[in-house]
């Protein structure tokens, strides 16, 4: 009905992300957005959508570009868009938007709709100067665990020529752990180190963080390749056994790919390593196989380090291969999943490449250790969301070559790995709900038994949390790592800071979790997510402690002991209640262990209606006052004294939990993919038949209808441009040529019956 919007005068130049973009927009009753990426503007065919949009500001600068993607999530070359109808020229400030949660199933794309307000969950809360000082002290303690040289793990240094440029010339460092089964160089400690340093490197405020992160990552890659003190080993060793193709081919036991040994850029192997080093003849059976908890922390740190380096291509390649290997070895991508009665597919994190989760008891891919076992303390939703956003934002067509194929030989896709990360979040929150008490206590180990009719199958219909916390309907149990089944202990305590990270980094998403009943049916009346879980712990401290941590000094009147706080969780000495319940049926470990107490403190970053923000900050400062760091050298721990106080041990595991908890409380976390948690615009896609009936769909010669049904991801309609919800017609013009590039956002449009999705905006 009008000239193509790109036929207007030459657009002005701007810079969007790492791509040069030409943009022009004229606003009146018709809003035209025209963008060109790359060499030429393709005059596109129209794709008609009906949209519910808010008011639009009259400032062209309030818009970023929109990208169009095909059904395989591959970006197309050009974009043009017209938003027409009655578009107001003034903006409003209403922030309540209708949102939908999109869920992939095995064959269809479905959605469920609910309404929520962005203001209901409140702001994030952090500790004050006392908390920041405590974090600095614990960071110094933690860094004293680093040792230079891979000889500590009895591994050779990696080939410099096969390292990304950022790693070349860096000395290798490892984290030396002590105590229990984790003594030596273990991926748990390495993961903590890479995560902590990567998060700090992304902030750009700590002069040592980036170098530490790079040194630890370099050692991680050497661990992936593997080595033994004596004898021979198959390389890359990864999370496999000492056999050809064990780490690199999904069809060779254990199921999945834990190491991707080749690179388009001729770099060395990347992925996830064996959980413990050194490895020799006597311990290789016990040390082989990856451990999901350490792997996912390392992946998060690598992604944040890539961000700190501004995403150089070779470092992105290594990180992408590592993330893909994690998804395959530790989540079971692409074939290890269950399909709920609703048709939703769910992946359940394994406990490592060789055991746990949904691995069957029998067949060629049977679990090495106890079947159907899972640890809620491993559940890391912020990590999975970050990995999801990383692969979407930094994807290149050539990375598809790294994806492991299905066992039937069919290639897996970007869309499927995104689905795996999203569904692992959904499954994890549902299992957490059935593994925790009203106090926020969580079971170390629980069951997720959902056996297929054919016990050798990897995927089938089933509900992993049907019998949780028990392993099956006969109340079976499982355990590992020296901690008890069904008890709040050292493995489970980490749940709090992992969920707190989800709340801080993905505030909006962590509030919208699809919850199901025991039979796998959607339970619209069950509200659960990061804030609700964290608030359980806040309420436990507020109601059970015999002091008010919101009042400075109240908990330490006439004492330096934190005993008044212990009444919240100390069952044996203080008769704490609600720490044991049907979901956590056994007695907990002592709150007086630093690795038990400190993680719970991180819960206070999520607002609680009955405690004001200032009091929440005071609570975190109260917890941070347990240890006195006045004698601690914040730059070099070995040059000063030790922290003094009631729960202030500086050993490996105690220090790891204290430094991570105070890192979260100190406000150190920052999201690097803000679009994932930003405001959204509801868009309803008309079915192909409806499009054709409207005359708005043009099919190019040789293409079928589905080929022109495009996935759309909005890369930044700013929140300022979203006002009162109103209806407006939208015509999007999509170029037909594919190109390599970044994929922004996380929800998609797809053809078929009319359905709704959210296109996220930049925060």
N, C-alpha and C positions, 0 to 999 in steps of 0.2 A: 504493500500500500504506500510505500515511500521509498526514496532512494536508500541504498545500502548505507548504514551509518558510517562506514569507512570512507565514503565518498566525500566527506567534509574536508575542509582545509587541512594542510599538513599538521600532524599532531606534534605536541611538544615532547621532548625527550625526558625520560626519568630512569631511575635505576631501581629495579625491584629484585631484592635478594641478590643472587649472583648472575642474573640474566638482564641484559639490556632489553628494555621494553619500550615500545612507542605507545602512547596512550592519549586518547582525546575523549572528552566527555562534554556534552552540552546538556544542560538541565532546564527543562521547562515542564510542559505536560508530558513530553516524551524525553526519556533519559537514554542517551546512547553511550555505550562504552565500547571502545574499539582498541584492541591490543594486537600487536604483532610480535611474535617471538621467532627469531631466526631470520632467514633470508627474504622471504616473500610473504605477502598477505594473500591467502587463498580466499577468494570470494566464496563463502560457505553456503550450504543449503540450510534452511531453517529447521529447527527442532522446537516444536511448540510445547510449552509447559504452562500449567496454571499454578500460580504461587500465592501463598499468603505471606506478604511482606509488610514490614513496618514502614513508617514514614521515612522519607529519604531527605537528607540535608541538601541544600543547594550548593554545597561546596564540592567540586570535583575531587579535591584532595582527600575526601573522606572515603574514597573507594580505592581498593587495590584490584588487581586483575582477578578474573575467574578463569580456571583452567577446565578444559573438557577432556574426558578420558573415555576410552572404549570399554567394552565389557571385560577385557582382561586387565583393566587398570593401566593401560598404556596411554600416555598423553598424546593428543593430536596436535598438529602443527600450529594452527591459527585459532584465534577466538574473536568473536564479535558478539555483542549482546545489546538488545534493546529492552528497556523496561518501560512499558507504556501504560496508559490509562491515567486516571487522576492521581498524579503524584504530588503530594504537598511540597511546598518549598520551604517549610520550616520543620525542624525536628522536635521530637518530644523526648521525655526522659523515662518513660515507662520501661521497666526492665523485666517484666513478666512475659515469658515466651512459652509457647507450647512446644514441647520437644517430643521426639520419638527416639526409641532405641532400636537400631537395626540389628537383625540377627540373620546370619547365613544358615541355611540348612543344607542337607545333602543334595537337594534338587531344586529348591525354590528360595526366593528371597522374601522374607516376611518381616513385618514390623509390628510392634505394639506401641500404643500411644498412651502417654500420661502427661499430666500438667504439673509443673513445678515452678517455683519462683526462685530467681537467682539470689534473692535476699534472705531466704529462709535459713540457709545454713550458716550465715554469719561469716565474718572475716577469720583469717588465720591469726593465731596468737603465738608470740614467741617470748622467750625469757629476756631478762634485762642484762645489765652489765655483769652481774654475778654469774649468770649462765654463760655468757661469752668468755669470761675469765676461766671458768671451769672447762669449757671446750678447749681453750688454748692450752690449759694444763694437761688434759687428757690426750690431746694431739701430740704433745711433746713425749708423753709416756709411750704412746702408740708407736711413734716413729723410732723409738729406741729398739723396736723389734726388727727393724730392717737390717739386713746384712748384705754386704757387697760380695758378689761372686756366685756363679751357678755351681761352683764346686760344693757349696753347702747342700745342694740337692744331688750332687754327683752327676751333673749333666754337663755336656760340652757347650761352649758358647755357640750361638747360632751364626750362620754365615752372614756376614755384613751385607754382601751383595744381594741377599734375598730378603732384606729388611726394607720397610718403607723408609723414606728419607728422614723422617722425624726421629726414627729409632737409631739411625746409624751414628756410631761414635758414643752412644750412651753406655755407661757401665750397667751391667745386670745386677739387679737387687732382688732379694727374696725376703719373705716374712718368715721369721723363725718362730714357730709355735711350740708351746710346751704344755704338758699335762694331758692325761687321758689318752684316747685313741688318736688325738690330733697332733701328737708330738712329731716334730720334724718340719718339713716344708709341705704344707697341705693347701689345697685349692681354697679352702675356707678362708685361711689367713691371707692368701694372695688376693682372693676376691675382695675381702674387706679393704686391703691396701689400695688396690686399683680403684675401687669405688670411692673411697675417701679422697684420694689424691685427684681423681678425675673430677669429682664434684667441686673441689676447691680450685682446680685449674680453670674450670669454666667460669668461675667468678673473677679470676684474674687478680686477686688481692694477695695471694700467698706466693712469694717469690720462689719457693721450693716445690710447690705442688706439681707443676707440669713436668719438671725433670724427674721427680719421684714416680709419677704415673708412667712416664715413658720407660723408665728403667724397670719397673715392675712388669709392664706389658711385654717388654722384650724378653724377660725371663718366662712369662706365660707362654709365649710362642715357642720358646725352647722346650718347655714342658710338653706342649702339644706334640712336637716332633718326637720327644722321648729319648730315652737312653737308659742303660743299665750299668751298674758297677762291675758286673762280670757276666759273661755269657753273651748272647746275641739277642737282638730285639728287632721286631718288624717296625719300620718307620713309614709314615707317621704313626705313633702309638696311640695318640688320642685317648678316647675312652673305650677302646676296644680291648680284645685279648691279644696275646702275642701270636697273631695269625694273619696271613695275607688277606687283605680287603676287610678285615674286621672293623676298622675305624672309618673306612672310606666308601663302603658299599652297603646300602640299607638292607639288602637281602642276605648279608652275611652276619651271623650272630656276633654281637647283640643288635637288635633291630635299630636302625637309624644310622646316620652319618655323624660321627663326632669330630672328624677332621677332613677338611677340604684341602687336598695336597697340592693342587695346581692353581694357577692364577693367570688371568689374562695379561697381567702386568709382570709376569715372571717372578713373583714373590714366593716366599716359602709357605709351608703349611700353616693353616689357621683353624681354630676350632676350640674344643674343650679337652683338657688333658686328664690323665689318671689323677685320682684324688690325693695321692700321697707319694712323696719322694723322700729319700732315695729309693730306687727299685733295684732289687737284686734277686738272685735265684731263690732265696729263702722266703721272700715276702711278695713276690710278683703276683701271686694269686690273690692275696689279700689287699694289695694296693692298686690293682688295676680297676678300671671303670671310673667314670666321672662322678662328681657329686654336684647335684643341681644347685644347692645353696651357694656354694662358692662360685660356680659358673655364672649364675645370673648376676651376682654382684660384680664380677669382672666385666660382664657385658655392659652393664650400666656405666661403669667407669670408663670403658673404652669409648662408648658413644659420647660421653661428656668430654673426654680428651679429644676426640675428633672435632667436636664443637670448638674447643679451646684453640685447636690448630687451624680453624676455619675450613675444615673438611678438604684437606688435600686428597687428590684422587687415589694415591697409593694407600694412604691410611684408611680411607673409606672402604677400599677393596678388602683390606685385611679385616676391618671391623664387620663388614657385611658378611664375609665368609664365616666369621666367628659366630655371629648372631644366627645365621642359617644353621650352622652346626649345632648350636644350643637348642634351637627349635626342634631339630630332628632327634638328637641324642637324648635330650632331657624332657622334652614335651611329647615326643613320639610323632612328630610331623613327618610324613603326611598321613599315615594310615592307622595310628593308634588312638582311637577315640570312641565315644559312645554317642548314640542318637537318642535324645529324650522323646517321650510321647508327643511333645509339641512339634517334633521335627528338628529341634535345635541340636546342633552338633557341639559336643564339649570335649576338650582336651584336658587331661588331668596330669599335672607335672609328675614325672617319675622322681625317684630319689637319687637317680643317676642313670647313666647309660645302660647299666646292666640289671637293674632291679627296681621294683616298686611300681606304684601307680597302677595302670591298667594292663601291665604285662601279664600274659596268661601263665597258668601253672604248667601247661603242657605245650608240646609242639616245638617247632624250630626256633621260636623266639621267646621261650619260657624264661621267667625271671630267675636270676642267679640266687637270690635270697628269698626271704619270706614273701609270698604273693599278696597282692592287694593291700600293700602297706603304703602309708602316706604320712607326711609330717606337715601339719598346718603352719609350723614355724618356718617352713621353706617358702610359703606362699608370698609372692612379691609382686603385687599388682602394678605398682608404679614402674617396676622393671619391665614387665611385659608390655605395658602401654608405651614406654619409651622405645623399646625395641620395635614395636609396631610402627610408631611414628617415624623412627629412623629409616626403616626399610621403605616406607611410603615416600618420605621426603627426599631420600638420597638414592632412590632406585634408578638403575640404568638397565636398558634392555639386555646387555651382556651378562648381568648378574643372574638372569634366568638360567644360565648354564650351570650355576652353582647349586641350584635347587635339587634336592634328591627326588628321584622319580617314585611314583607309586609302585607297589610290588607287582602290579599288572603291567608295568612298563609305561603307563601313561605319565607324561610330564606333570609335575606339580606346578603351581602358579603363584604369583605374587598375591593374588586374591586369597588363595588358600592359606598362605602363611600368615597373612593379616587376620584371617578368620581364626587360626590357631591361637594367636596371642590374645585376641579378644575373648575367645571362649575359655581360655585358661583363667582369665580374670573372673568370669562368671562362675565357673566351676569352683574356683578357689574360695570365693565369698560364700557360696552355698555350703561347701564343706566346713568352712570356718564357723558358720552359724550353728551347725550340728556338732561342732567340736569344742564349744566354749560355754562358759557359765555367764550368769548375769553380772558377775564381778569383773569379767574380762579375762579370767584365767582360761587357758587353752591346753588341750592335750598335746603331749609330745608326739605321740604316734596314734594314728587311727586307721580304720579300715575303709576302703573304697571298693569293695567287692561288687562287681557287676559282670559276672561271667557270661560269656556267649554260649549259645546252644552247642556250638562246636568249640570245645575248650582250647583249640589251637588258633582260633580266629583273633585278629587284632581289633576289628571294629564290628559293632552290632548295636542293636537297641539295648539300652540299659540306663540305670540311674546310679551313679557312683556313690551318692550319699544316702542311699535308701536305708542302710543299716549303720551308718556312721554314728558313734565312734567305733562300733564293733566291726570285726571282719566277718561279714555274713550274718545270716539270721540265727546261727548257732552261738553267737557271742564269742567268736574267736578273737585273738589278740595278736599283736606284732610289736616289735621294738628293735632298736639298734642304737649304736653310739653310746652304750652304757647308760641310757636314760629309760625310764619306765613307760609302758603303755598307759594311756589314759590318765596321765598325771601332768600337772603344770611344772615343767622343769626346764633344763638348760636349752633343749631344742625348741620348746614351745615359746619361751620367753621372748624370742626375737620377733614374734608376731607383731608386737606393739609398734616397734619402730618401722617395721616394713609397712604396716597399714598407715602409720603416721606419714610416711613418705608419700603414699598414694594420696592422702588428704592434702598435703602441701603442694605436690607437683600436679595433681589432676583433681583439683578441688571440685569442679562440677561433675566430672565423670564418676568420681568416687561416691557421689551422693546418689547416683542413678544406677542401681544394680538390679538386674532381673533375678528375682528369687522364686524358687520352686518348692513344692512340698516333697514329701518323701517318695511319692510316686512319679515325680518328675513333671507334674503339671504346674503351670505358672500360678503363683500365689500373689494376686494383686494386693491382698491385704497385709502381706508381710513386707515391712520396710526394714532394710538392713543395708549397711554400707560402711565406709570408713568412719564417718563421724559417729554413727550409732555405736559401733564397736568401741571406739576410743572413749566415748562418753561413759561407757560402762565402767572403765577403769577410773576415770575422773570421779564418778559418783561413789565408787568403792572407797577411794581415799578420803573424799569429803565426808562420807557418812560413818566410816569405821575408824579413822585415825582419831586419836584423843588429843588433837591439837588442830588449829586452823592454819594450814600452810599459806592461805591467802593473806595472813597478817604477818608481816616481817618479824622474825625472831620468836614467834609464838611456839614453834615446835622445838626450839632449843633453849627454852627457859631453864636456867640453872644446870645445863648439861650440854655436852658436845655430841651426845649420842642421839641417833635418829629413832630411838625406840618408840616414840609416840606415833611415828608414821608406820611402824611395823605392824600395828594392830589391823591394818587394812588387809594384809596378805599372810601374816604369820599364823598358821593354823595351830601348830603345836604349842607355842609359847603364849600366844595372844588370843587364841580361839577365834581367829578370823572366820567369818561366815561366807557362804556362797562361792568359796574357792573350789569346793568339791560339789559336783552335781551329776545328774545322769549322763551329761555329755563329757564330763571330766571326772570319772568315777573314783580315781585313786588319789592318795594324799600327795601334796606338792613338795617340791624341794624348798629349802629354807629361803625366805625373802632376804636374809642377811648375806647371802652370796651376791656380790656385785653384779654378776651376770643375770641374776633374777630381778633385782630391784631396779637397776638403771633403765633397762628397756621400757618398763612400765611408765617411767617419768615422761617419756615422749608423747604419751596420750594427751597431754595438756595443750598441745598445739591446736587441737580442735575445740572450738568454743562449746561451752556447756551452758544451757539456758539459766541454770540456777546460780551460776558464778560469773561475776563480771569480768571483763577483759583484764582489768588491772589486777584483780585477784588471781586470775589464771597465770599472769606473768609472775606474780609473787610466789605462787606455788612452784613454778619452775625454778625460781631463784632459791626457794627453800630447799628443794632437792639438790640444787647445785652447791648449796652451802654445806652439804654433808662432809665434803673434803676441803681442807685448807691447802691451797697451792702456793702460799707465800714463799715457801722454800724451794719451789720447783723452778728450774731454769727452763723457760718456755722455748728457747732456741735449741738447746742441747741438754737433754734430760740427764745425761751422765755427769754433767758438771754441777748439778744441784742436789737438793734433798728430795725426799719422797713426799707425796701428798699425805696429810695427816687427817685422820678421822675414822668414823665407825665402819664405813664400807669403802675402803680406798686402796685395796690391793692393786699392785701394778703388774700382776702376772698377765700372760697373753690374753686369755679369754675374758677376764674381768675388764681389762683395759679396752678390748675390742668393743664390748657392749657399751661401756661408758662413753667412749669417744663418739660412737655412732649416735647414741641417744642425745648427747649434748650437741652434736652437730645439727641434729634436727631441731632441737629446742632453741638453739642460738640463731635460727633464721638463716642458716647458711645455704639451704637448698634453693635452687632457682630453676624454674621450668625453661627448657630450651626449645620446646615445641609449643608455644603459647596458643596456637590455633586449636589445639586439641581440647582445650578447656574453655574456649571463648564462647561468646554468645552465638546464637544460631538463628537462621531464618528457615521457617518451614516451607518446604517445596513439595508439591504433589505432582508426580509424573503421570501423565495420561498413558493409557495402554496404547500399543502400536495401532490397534484397530481404531481407537478414538482419534489418534493423531491423523490417520489416513482419512477418516470421515470428515475431519475438520479442514482438510486440504492443506494442512501445515507440514506434512511429511513428504519429502521428495527423496526417492530412492535412486541412487546413481546406477547406471547400467552395470549389470553383473553382480549387484549386491542384493542380499535378501533383507527383509524387514529388520531382523535382529541386528544386522550389521550397522544399522544407523541409530540403534538405541544406544545412547551415549551415557556413560557415567560422568557425573559432574562433581567436582570438589571445589568449593569456594575457597580461594586462598586469600581471604582477608577482607570481607565486608566489615569494616570496623564497627565496634559496638556503638560508636557515636552516630552511625548511620541507621541504627535500628531503633525505631520509636514505637508508637502505638501500632498494634497489629491491624493490618488492613489488607484488602484483597487487591491484587494488581496482576494484570496479564504480563507474562514474560515470554519474550522470544529470544532464544539463544541461537546464535549461528556458530556452527562448529566446522572447523577445517577437517579435511579428510586425511591428510598426511600424518603419519605417526612420527614422533621424534623422541630421542632420549632426553630425559630430564627429571626434575624433581617432582614428586607427587605430594601435594599438600593436603592437609585435612585427614579425616578418618571415616566419614560416612559417605555412602555412594548412592547414586540414582541408577535405576535399572529399569528396563522395559518390562512388559507383562501387565498384569492387572494394575489398576490405579493404586499407588502406594506412596507413603510419605517418608521422608528422611530429613535429617538436619544437615545443612551445610554450615560448618563451623566458621567463625570469623576470627580475625586476629584480636588478641586481647589488647 
